[in-house]
Amino acid sequence: MAGPRKPVVEVRRSQRRRRTVSAYRDGERVVVLIPDQFSRAEESEWVNRMLARLAAREGRLVRSDAELLARAGRLIKLYLTEYGNQALPASVRWVSNQNGRWGSCTPADRSIRLSHRLQDMPDWVIDYVLLHELVHLIVSSHNAQFWALVGRYPKTERARGYLEGVAAVGGTP
């Protein structure tokens, strides 16, 4: 049985870099930055070490429906305390069939769905979209009261700008 496929690795050597090694994903490729004076053996050792670190970091980033529900509870406690159960969703889940919007809410059955495209975005962006949908459980329209409640989230404008930027480069909504 085959194990996980090893990614394409690009090693970039730098004469300015002395001791530090770093790595990041660039699409399907992993870029590892190392000092120029490293030997081939040191390069190989550090590539393996950095691949393991990336895999561990990415393993921690798996975002489940259960984690989304817990996140919703934290957001309610922080920003919608006085609404209690009125802001509590019956379900929150990731969906892959939502390409025209970042999230949606059905107040009638208290369900919230977030686009799977958000899963790789920063936590503060996910929190914004989730809070936006939670507020729809309280206020169905995008009126002044709605925006006042959403505006309690300190990174509202930053998150909206981030999502607008993603949309502008072809990430839709």
DRENDO-1510 file (C-alpha; in Angstrom, 1 decimal, always signed):
<recs>
REC; n; res; u; v; w
REC; 1; MET; +0.0; +0.0; +0.0 .
REC; 2; ALA; +1.4; +3.4; -1.0 .
REC; 3; GLY; +2.0; +6.1; +1.7 .
REC; 4; PRO; +1.2; +9.8; +1.2 .
REC; 5; ARG; +2.8; +11.3; -1.8 .
REC; 6; LYS; +5.9; +13.4; -1.2 .
REC; 7; PRO; +5.5; +16.9; -2.4 .
REC; 8; VAL; +7.7; +18.6; -5.0 .
REC; 9; VAL; +10.4; +20.4; -3.0 .
REC; 10; GLU; +12.3; +23.5; -4.2 .
REC; 11; VAL; +15.4; +24.4; -2.2 .
REC; 12; ARG; +16.5; +28.0; -2.3 .
REC; 13; ARG; +20.0; +28.8; -1.0 .
REC; 14; SER; +20.8; +32.2; +0.3 .
REC; 15; GLN; +24.2; +33.8; +0.9 .
REC; 16; ARG; +22.5; +36.3; +3.3 .
REC; 17; ARG; +20.9; +33.5; +5.4 .
REC; 18; ARG; +23.3; +32.3; +8.1 .
REC; 19; ARG; +21.5; +29.8; +10.4 .
REC; 20; THR; +17.8; +30.0; +9.9 .
REC; 21; VAL; +15.8; +27.5; +7.8 .
REC; 22; SER; +12.2; +28.1; +6.8 .
REC; 23; ALA; +9.6; +26.5; +4.6 .
REC; 24; TYR; +6.3; +27.3; +3.1 .
REC; 25; ARG; +3.8; +25.9; +0.5 .
REC; 26; ASP; +3.6; +27.5; -2.9 .
REC; 27; GLY; +0.6; +25.7; -4.5 .
REC; 28; GLU; +1.6; +22.0; -4.7 .
REC; 29; ARG; +5.3; +22.8; -4.2 .
REC; 30; VAL; +7.1; +23.2; -0.9 .
REC; 31; VAL; +9.8; +25.9; -0.9 .
REC; 32; VAL; +12.6; +25.4; +1.7 .
REC; 33; LEU; +14.9; +28.3; +2.4 .
REC; 34; ILE; +18.4; +27.4; +3.7 .
REC; 35; PRO; +21.8; +29.1; +4.1 .
REC; 36; ASP; +24.1; +28.8; +1.1 .
REC; 37; GLN; +26.9; +27.1; +3.1 .
REC; 38; PHE; +24.9; +24.0; +4.1 .
REC; 39; SER; +26.3; +20.8; +2.7 .
REC; 40; ARG; +24.1; +18.4; +0.7 .
REC; 41; ALA; +23.7; +16.2; +3.8 .
REC; 42; GLU; +22.5; +19.2; +5.9 .
REC; 43; GLU; +20.2; +20.2; +3.1 .
REC; 44; SER; +18.6; +16.8; +3.0 .
REC; 45; GLU; +18.3; +16.7; +6.7 .
REC; 46; TRP; +16.6; +20.1; +6.9 .
REC; 47; VAL; +14.3; +19.4; +3.9 .
REC; 48; ASN; +13.0; +16.3; +5.8 .
REC; 49; ARG; +12.7; +18.2; +9.0 .
REC; 50; MET; +10.8; +21.1; +7.4 .
REC; 51; LEU; +8.4; +18.7; +5.5 .
REC; 52; ALA; +7.6; +17.1; +8.9 .
REC; 53; ARG; +7.0; +20.5; +10.5 .
REC; 54; LEU; +4.7; +21.5; +7.7 .
REC; 55; ALA; +2.8; +18.3; +7.8 .
REC; 56; ALA; +2.3; +18.6; +11.6 .
REC; 57; ARG; +1.1; +22.2; +11.2 .
REC; 58; GLU; -1.3; +21.3; +8.5 .
REC; 59; GLY; -2.6; +18.4; +10.5 .
REC; 60; ARG; -3.5; +20.8; +13.3 .
REC; 61; LEU; -5.4; +23.0; +10.8 .
REC; 62; VAL; -8.1; +20.4; +9.9 .
REC; 63; ARG; -11.3; +22.2; +10.5 .
REC; 64; SER; -14.3; +20.1; +11.3 .
REC; 65; ASP; -18.0; +20.8; +11.7 .
REC; 66; ALA; -17.7; +20.1; +15.5 .
REC; 67; GLU; -14.9; +22.7; +15.7 .
REC; 68; LEU; -17.1; +25.2; +13.8 .
REC; 69; LEU; -19.9; +24.7; +16.3 .
REC; 70; ALA; -17.5; +25.2; +19.2 .
REC; 71; ARG; -16.2; +28.4; +17.5 .
REC; 72; ALA; -19.8; +29.6; +17.1 .
REC; 73; GLY; -20.3; +29.2; +20.9 .
REC; 74; ARG; -17.1; +31.2; +21.6 .
REC; 75; LEU; -18.2; +34.0; +19.2 .
REC; 76; ILE; -21.7; +34.1; +20.8 .
REC; 77; LYS; -20.1; +34.5; +24.3 .
REC; 78; LEU; -17.8; +37.2; +23.1 .
REC; 79; TYR; -20.1; +39.3; +20.9 .
REC; 80; LEU; -23.7; +38.3; +21.3 .
REC; 81; THR; -24.0; +37.4; +25.0 .
REC; 82; GLU; -27.3; +39.1; +25.6 .
REC; 83; TYR; -29.0; +37.1; +22.8 .
REC; 84; GLY; -28.1; +33.7; +24.4 .
REC; 85; ASN; -30.0; +30.8; +22.8 .
REC; 86; GLN; -31.5; +33.1; +20.1 .
REC; 87; ALA; -28.0; +33.3; +18.5 .
REC; 88; LEU; -27.3; +29.5; +19.0 .
REC; 89; PRO; -27.5; +27.6; +15.8 .
REC; 90; ALA; -28.9; +24.0; +15.6 .
REC; 91; SER; -26.1; +23.1; +13.2 .
REC; 92; VAL; -23.0; +24.6; +11.6 .
REC; 93; ARG; -21.2; +22.8; +8.8 .
REC; 94; TRP; -18.7; +23.1; +6.0 .
REC; 95; VAL; -20.3; +22.7; +2.5 .
REC; 96; SER; -18.6; +22.2; -0.9 .
REC; 97; ASN; -21.6; +23.3; -3.0 .
REC; 98; GLN; -21.5; +26.9; -2.1 .
REC; 99; ASN; -19.5; +28.8; -4.6 .
REC; 100; GLY; -21.5; +32.0; -5.0 .
REC; 101; ARG; -21.2; +33.1; -1.3 .
REC; 102; TRP; -19.0; +32.6; +1.7 .
REC; 103; GLY; -21.8; +31.5; +4.1 .
REC; 104; SER; -25.5; +31.1; +4.4 .
REC; 105; CYS; -28.0; +30.8; +7.2 .
REC; 106; THR; -31.5; +29.4; +7.3 .
REC; 107; PRO; -33.2; +30.9; +10.4 .
REC; 108; ALA; -36.2; +28.6; +10.1 .
REC; 109; ASP; -34.2; +25.6; +11.0 .
REC; 110; ARG; -31.3; +27.5; +12.6 .
REC; 111; SER; -28.7; +26.0; +10.3 .
REC; 112; ILE; -25.5; +27.7; +9.1 .
REC; 113; ARG; -23.3; +26.6; +6.2 .
REC; 114; LEU; -19.9; +27.9; +5.4 .
REC; 115; SER; -18.2; +27.5; +2.1 .
REC; 116; HIS; -15.3; +25.0; +2.1 .
REC; 117; ARG; -13.2; +27.7; +0.4 .
REC; 118; LEU; -12.9; +29.4; +3.8 .
REC; 119; GLN; -11.1; +26.5; +5.4 .
REC; 120; ASP; -7.7; +27.6; +4.3 .
REC; 121; MET; -8.3; +31.2; +5.3 .
REC; 122; PRO; -7.1; +32.9; +8.5 .
REC; 123; ASP; -9.1; +32.2; +11.7 .
REC; 124; TRP; -10.2; +35.9; +11.9 .
REC; 125; VAL; -11.8; +35.7; +8.5 .
REC; 126; ILE; -13.7; +32.5; +9.3 .
REC; 127; ASP; -14.8; +34.1; +12.6 .
REC; 128; TYR; -16.1; +37.1; +10.7 .
REC; 129; VAL; -18.1; +35.0; +8.3 .
REC; 130; LEU; -19.4; +32.8; +11.1 .
REC; 131; LEU; -20.4; +35.8; +13.2 .
REC; 132; HIS; -22.1; +37.3; +10.2 .
REC; 133; GLU; -24.2; +34.2; +9.8 .
REC; 134; LEU; -24.9; +33.9; +13.6 .
REC; 135; VAL; -26.3; +37.5; +13.5 .
REC; 136; HIS; -28.7; +36.4; +10.8 .
REC; 137; LEU; -30.3; +34.2; +13.5 .
REC; 138; ILE; -31.2; +37.4; +15.3 .
REC; 139; VAL; -31.7; +39.8; +12.5 .
REC; 140; SER; -32.7; +38.3; +9.1 .
REC; 141; SER; -32.0; +41.4; +6.9 .
REC; 142; HIS; -28.8; +43.5; +6.4 .
REC; 143; ASN; -30.2; +46.5; +8.2 .
REC; 144; ALA; -28.5; +48.9; +10.6 .
REC; 145; GLN; -29.1; +46.7; +13.6 .
REC; 146; PHE; -27.6; +43.7; +11.8 .
REC; 147; TRP; -24.4; +45.7; +10.9 .
REC; 148; ALA; -24.2; +47.1; +14.4 .
REC; 149; LEU; -24.1; +43.6; +15.8 .
REC; 150; VAL; -21.6; +42.3; +13.2 .
REC; 151; GLY; -19.5; +45.4; +13.8 .
REC; 152; ARG; -18.9; +44.3; +17.4 .
REC; 153; TYR; -16.3; +42.0; +15.9 .
REC; 154; PRO; -13.1; +44.0; +15.9 .
REC; 155; LYS; -11.7; +42.7; +12.6 .
REC; 156; THR; -14.9; +43.2; +10.6 .
REC; 157; GLU; -13.5; +45.7; +8.1 .
REC; 158; ARG; -10.2; +43.8; +7.8 .
REC; 159; ALA; -12.1; +40.5; +7.1 .
REC; 160; ARG; -14.4; +42.2; +4.6 .
REC; 161; GLY; -11.4; +43.6; +2.8 .
REC; 162; TYR; -9.7; +40.3; +2.7 .
REC; 163; LEU; -12.7; +38.6; +1.2 .
REC; 164; GLU; -13.2; +41.3; -1.3 .
REC; 165; GLY; -9.6; +40.9; -2.3 .
REC; 166; VAL; -10.0; +37.1; -2.7 .
REC; 167; ALA; -13.1; +37.7; -4.8 .
REC; 168; ALA; -11.3; +40.3; -6.9 .
REC; 169; VAL; -8.7; +37.9; -8.0 .
REC; 170; GLY; -11.2; +35.3; -9.1 .
REC; 171; GLY; -12.1; +33.5; -5.8 .
REC; 172; THR; -15.8; +34.5; -6.5 .
REC; 173; PRO; -18.6; +35.8; -4.3 .
</recs>
